[in-house]
């Protein structure tokens, strides 16, 4: 079976903060979709999960499920689970560079469990690159509004569908600022009608 690597989907906009003069500039980055059956894509996501080891396990969980989908016999299950990234890489997306990836996400586009329609897209995991003191040492800038950048693309590519997610309690304000409605305070369920 021939498999092709990550594919470019859309540009996204994040903010680039320059340390020298604190100037904030819009920065165009690339929104890509990974192919779980491509070993180069799997390796890039693995490298990101190792490099971003933080208190949040999301990158490792994305890699784990992507690995499962790579060998999944149930084609429907692997077709309904999508893996995305924001990257500063501008071309050669069939060879994604882990050090250029600034966000990872996993979504499920299967029929909704609650109403049996394909009108719902569940954002299962979303993780922006954690800041590191080494980044500040080696780069004269840092990126901000990474999560907003990826959500803005989701709102476009899933237009006409409802985005659903269950938030980490620390991120509830972030989703509210990005136009999501909190449906349930106990489980921190948020929705957005794209």
Helices and strands as residue ranges (DSSP letters): E 7-18, E 24-34, H 39-51, H 58-71, H 75-80, E 81-87, G 93-95, G 98-100, E 101-108, E 120-128, H 133-138, E 141-144, H 146-157, E 162-166, G 169-171, H 172-177, E 181-184, E 189-193
